[in-house]
Amino acid sequence: MAEVNLNINGKNYGIACDDGQEGRVIEVGQYVDSCAKDISSAGAASNENHLLVLTALVLADQIKELRDNMQHGGQMPAQTVYAGLKPEEERTIVQSIENLAGRIESVASRLAKAA
């Protein structure tokens, strides 16, 4: 089991992952960080917990939209096709984001209980 350190909105998180998945987890973590920063800079979150919940919701919405498109025979978004991702790579990314979203929700819940 490997561990990577992710910086999400200025805070460090140690995340365990399977050996060999470090690069993928870091890449997905950077995507989560970018999303959190966008929400934060828009002033949409009232505190850190709210920010993490909003970030999880935005990411879950993106995942759901991709799944809905795939289930209804829709085309993959142009940017994904342009990036050259294969469907199995897309599923791996979606799975990683879902995993991280679950962890973010867990951290947000623990932070809310501690506050």
C-alpha positions as CSV (number, residue, x, y, z in Angstrom):
1,M,0.0,0.0,0.0
2,A,1.4,3.4,-1.0
3,E,0.6,6.8,0.4
4,V,0.6,10.2,-1.3
5,N,0.2,13.6,0.1
6,L,-2.5,15.8,-1.6
7,N,-2.9,19.5,-1.1
8,I,-6.6,20.4,-1.4
9,N,-7.3,24.1,-1.0
10,G,-4.1,24.7,1.0
11,K,-4.5,21.7,3.4
12,N,-2.4,18.5,3.2
13,Y,-4.1,15.1,3.3
14,G,-2.3,11.8,3.4
15,I,-4.1,9.4,1.1
16,A,-3.4,5.6,0.9
17,C,-3.6,4.0,-2.4
18,D,-2.6,0.8,-4.2
19,D,1.0,0.6,-5.3
20,G,1.4,2.0,-8.8
21,Q,-1.6,4.2,-8.5
22,E,0.2,7.2,-6.9
23,G,0.4,9.2,-10.2
24,R,-3.3,8.7,-10.8
25,V,-4.3,9.7,-7.3
26,I,-2.1,12.8,-7.5
27,E,-3.6,13.7,-10.8
28,V,-7.2,13.3,-9.6
29,G,-6.3,15.1,-6.4
30,Q,-5.0,18.1,-8.4
31,Y,-8.4,18.1,-10.2
32,V,-10.2,18.1,-6.9
33,D,-8.0,20.9,-5.7
34,S,-8.7,22.9,-8.9
35,C,-12.4,22.5,-8.4
36,A,-12.2,23.5,-4.7
37,K,-10.2,26.6,-5.6
38,D,-12.8,27.6,-8.3
39,I,-15.6,27.3,-5.8
40,S,-13.6,29.1,-3.1
41,S,-12.7,32.0,-5.4
42,A,-16.3,32.3,-6.4
43,G,-17.2,32.9,-2.7
44,A,-19.8,30.1,-2.8
45,A,-18.6,28.4,0.4
46,S,-19.1,29.8,3.9
47,N,-16.5,27.6,5.5
48,E,-14.1,24.7,4.9
49,N,-16.7,22.0,5.5
50,H,-19.2,23.8,3.1
51,L,-16.4,24.1,0.5
52,L,-15.7,20.3,0.7
53,V,-19.3,19.4,0.4
54,L,-19.8,21.8,-2.6
55,T,-16.7,20.4,-4.2
56,A,-18.0,16.8,-3.7
57,L,-21.4,17.8,-5.2
58,V,-19.8,19.4,-8.2
59,L,-17.7,16.4,-8.9
60,A,-20.6,14.0,-8.3
61,D,-22.7,16.0,-10.8
62,Q,-19.9,15.7,-13.4
63,I,-19.8,12.0,-12.8
64,K,-23.5,11.6,-13.0
65,E,-23.7,13.6,-16.2
66,L,-21.0,11.4,-17.8
67,R,-22.8,8.2,-16.7
68,D,-26.1,9.5,-18.0
69,N,-24.6,10.3,-21.3
70,M,-22.9,6.9,-21.6
71,Q,-26.1,5.0,-20.5
72,H,-28.2,6.8,-23.1
73,G,-25.9,6.2,-25.9
74,G,-24.7,9.7,-26.0
75,Q,-21.3,10.7,-27.1
76,M,-18.5,11.4,-24.7
77,P,-17.9,15.1,-24.1
78,A,-15.7,16.6,-26.9
79,Q,-12.9,17.5,-24.4
80,T,-12.7,13.8,-23.3
81,V,-12.6,12.5,-26.8
82,Y,-10.0,15.2,-27.7
83,A,-7.9,14.0,-24.8
84,G,-7.8,10.6,-26.3
85,L,-9.1,8.8,-23.3
86,K,-10.4,5.2,-23.8
87,P,-13.7,4.2,-22.1
88,E,-11.8,2.1,-19.6
89,E,-9.5,5.0,-18.7
90,E,-12.6,7.2,-18.3
91,R,-14.1,4.6,-15.9
92,T,-10.9,4.5,-13.9
93,I,-10.9,8.3,-13.6
94,V,-14.6,8.3,-12.6
95,Q,-13.9,5.5,-10.0
96,S,-11.0,7.5,-8.6
97,I,-13.1,10.7,-8.3
98,E,-15.9,8.8,-6.7
99,N,-13.4,7.3,-4.2
100,L,-11.9,10.7,-3.4
101,A,-15.4,12.3,-3.2
102,G,-16.3,9.7,-0.6
103,R,-13.2,10.4,1.3
104,I,-13.8,14.2,1.1
105,E,-17.4,13.7,2.4
106,S,-16.0,11.6,5.3
107,V,-13.4,14.2,6.2
108,A,-16.1,16.9,5.9
109,S,-18.4,14.9,8.2
110,R,-15.6,14.4,10.8
111,L,-14.7,18.1,10.6
112,A,-18.3,19.1,11.1
113,K,-18.6,16.8,14.2
114,A,-15.4,18.2,15.6
115,A,-16.5,21.9,15.1
